[in-house]
Amino acid sequence: MLKRVTEDAGSLLTMLGRLGVKPQAVVHRPPGELARAVYNCLECFDRAVCDEMSTQDRRLSEAPGFCSNGSWISALMASSKLPSGARPCGAGEAP
């Protein structure tokens, strides 16, 4: 089961890594947000483009415009830059 979850979340995890999002930022989000983000990736019509981007070795500064998880990823990026224990306004918003 964990192998399947990892496979399903692969594109999202690659995107988060390219954006420099720390794993702790994902862990500290409200329950269900990660599952919703993975679901968004699985249902994405641009998944092939995203998968192609994951084969390139370059750092990103923001999520691509086509990404349905863009606002959620932006919130993760912001929370990754906050001091330990601080939470941004609207941190409980789902993707």
N, C-alpha and C positions, 0 to 999 in steps of 0.2 A: 504494500500500500504506500509506504513512504517513497519508494522508487517512482511510483506513478505520480505522486504529488510533486516530486522534484522535477520530473519530466514536464508536467503541466506548467510548473512555475518557471521553467528554464528561461524563457524569453524575458520575463519580468525580472528575474534575478540578475540576468546579464545586463539589462537596462539599468537597474539600480546600481550595479557595480561600476558601470561606465560613467554614471553620474556622481560617483563617490558617496553614495548614501551608505551610512554605517548600519550594520545589521541591528544595532540597538534601537535605531529609529523605528524600524518595523515592529520590533518586539513590544515597544511601549505604546503602540497605537491601540485603539479600542478593538475588542474582539470582533471578528468577522470582516474587518477591512481588507486584510491580506487575501482572504478567500474571495472576496468580491473583485479585487484587483486581478487575481489569477483568472477568474471567470471572464472578466473583460478581455484579457489577453486571448483566452481560448476562443472567444466569439469575434475577435477582431478580423475585419476584412483585409487589413494591411499586415497580417501576420507574416507573410512571406517577405515583405520589405523589412520588417523588424528582425526576422531571422537572418536576413542578408546583412543587416547592420551589425548583428552580433558576431559575424565572422571578421569584421574589420577591427583592426587594432588601434582604436582611437578613443580618446576621452570626450565625453559630451558635457556641455554646460547646462543643458535643459532637455527635457523630454521632447521628442519630435512632435511637430504640430498635429500629426494624425493620431497620436496616442490618446486613447480614451481614458487613460489613467494619469494624464498630464497634470491635472490640478492636485491629485493625491500625491504624485511624485514630487511636485513642487513643495507641498507641505512637509513631506519627509526630508527633503533637502534642507528646508528651513530649520526643522527640528534637529537635524544633524549638526547644525552650526551653533545651536544654543548651548549655553553652559549646562553642565549636568544637573538634572532635576527641573530645569525650566521648561515650560510648555508654551507654545505660541497660542494666540487667540484662535479659536475654532479648531483646536487640535482633535476634537472628537468627531469631526465631519467625515462621513464615509465618502469613498470615491464616487 
